[in-house]
């Protein structure tokens, strides 16, 4: 079996080309062959499941990942919040956001605000934006020229 980096790239390509089942099968084959998935392997598969609306499976994989010693990081929370938002499960998205709030960055705030807007709760989205601004998650630039390159 190829090394983790190679398998991660293959799983990522399969997932991004709408071949989630093949990506998921490769992930399980990796586990079956005693190759240990790393944090990135889990993250790729969790993201893929979330994109396809398979939130329960994504959460199950996060729990498995944690049981194997890979604690969820900010990217993990962002992926799940985004997945809950896509699944229109605002309550779960908010619960997860509250758990991750201490480490929340602009990506997590954007995910939860997107969920609030999809729910039709512009007020909540506005409040979240103010929280994000207070936490200085928004970069403030002083424009010296007529254009800014990021």
BELKA-V109698 format. One record per backbone hydrogen bond with DSSP energy under -0.5 kcal/mol. NH is the residue of the N-H (numbers start at 1). CO is the residue of the C=O. E is the energy in kcal/mol with one decimal. If there is no record, write none. Layout:
nh=NH co=CO e=E
nh=NH co=CO e=E
This chain:
nh=7 co=3 e=-2.3
nh=8 co=4 e=-3.3
nh=9 co=5 e=-2.2
nh=10 co=6 e=-2.2
nh=11 co=7 e=-3.0
nh=12 co=8 e=-2.6
nh=13 co=9 e=-2.6
nh=14 co=10 e=-2.7
nh=15 co=11 e=-2.6
nh=16 co=12 e=-2.5
nh=17 co=13 e=-1.1
nh=18 co=15 e=-1.2
nh=19 co=14 e=-2.7
nh=23 co=19 e=-2.1
nh=24 co=20 e=-3.1
nh=25 co=21 e=-2.6
nh=26 co=22 e=-2.4
nh=27 co=23 e=-2.2
nh=28 co=24 e=-2.3
nh=29 co=25 e=-2.5
nh=30 co=26 e=-2.4
nh=31 co=27 e=-1.8
nh=32 co=28 e=-2.9
nh=33 co=29 e=-1.9
nh=34 co=31 e=-1.8
nh=35 co=30 e=-2.2
nh=36 co=34 e=-0.5
nh=37 co=35 e=-0.7
nh=42 co=38 e=-2.3
nh=43 co=39 e=-2.6
nh=44 co=40 e=-2.4
nh=45 co=41 e=-2.1
nh=46 co=42 e=-3.0
nh=47 co=43 e=-2.7
nh=48 co=44 e=-2.3
nh=49 co=45 e=-2.6
nh=50 co=46 e=-2.5
nh=51 co=47 e=-2.5
nh=52 co=48 e=-1.3
nh=53 co=50 e=-1.4
nh=54 co=49 e=-2.6
nh=55 co=53 e=-1.3
nh=58 co=54 e=-2.0
nh=59 co=55 e=-2.8
nh=60 co=56 e=-2.3
nh=61 co=57 e=-2.1
nh=62 co=58 e=-2.0
nh=63 co=59 e=-2.4
nh=64 co=60 e=-2.1
nh=65 co=61 e=-2.8
nh=66 co=62 e=-2.5
nh=67 co=63 e=-2.2
nh=68 co=64 e=-1.4
nh=69 co=66 e=-1.7
nh=70 co=65 e=-2.4
nh=71 co=69 e=-0.9
nh=76 co=73 e=-0.6
nh=77 co=73 e=-2.1
nh=78 co=74 e=-2.4
nh=79 co=75 e=-2.3
nh=80 co=76 e=-2.2
nh=81 co=77 e=-2.9
nh=82 co=78 e=-2.4
nh=83 co=79 e=-2.2
nh=84 co=80 e=-2.9
nh=85 co=81 e=-2.3
nh=86 co=82 e=-2.4
nh=87 co=83 e=-2.0
nh=88 co=85 e=-1.2
nh=89 co=84 e=-3.0
nh=90 co=88 e=-0.8
nh=93 co=89 e=-2.2
nh=94 co=90 e=-2.7
nh=95 co=91 e=-2.4
nh=96 co=92 e=-2.4
nh=97 co=93 e=-2.3
nh=98 co=94 e=-2.5
nh=99 co=95 e=-1.8
nh=100 co=96 e=-2.0
nh=101 co=97 e=-1.0
nh=103 co=100 e=-1.8
nh=104 co=100 e=-0.6
nh=104 co=101 e=-1.0
nh=109 co=105 e=-2.4
nh=110 co=106 e=-2.7
nh=111 co=107 e=-2.2
nh=112 co=108 e=-2.6
nh=113 co=109 e=-2.7
nh=114 co=110 e=-2.3
nh=115 co=111 e=-1.9
nh=116 co=112 e=-2.1
nh=117 co=113 e=-2.5
nh=118 co=114 e=-2.5
nh=119 co=115 e=-1.7
nh=120 co=116 e=-0.7
nh=120 co=117 e=-0.9
nh=121 co=116 e=-2.9
nh=122 co=120 e=-1.1
nh=125 co=121 e=-1.9
nh=126 co=122 e=-2.6
nh=127 co=123 e=-2.5
nh=128 co=124 e=-2.6
nh=129 co=125 e=-2.2
nh=130 co=126 e=-2.1
nh=131 co=127 e=-2.2
nh=132 co=128 e=-2.6
nh=133 co=129 e=-2.7
nh=134 co=130 e=-2.5
nh=135 co=131 e=-1.9
nh=136 co=133 e=-1.3
nh=137 co=132 e=-2.5
nh=139 co=137 e=-0.5
nh=141 co=139 e=-0.5
nh=143 co=141 e=-0.7
nh=144 co=142 e=-0.6
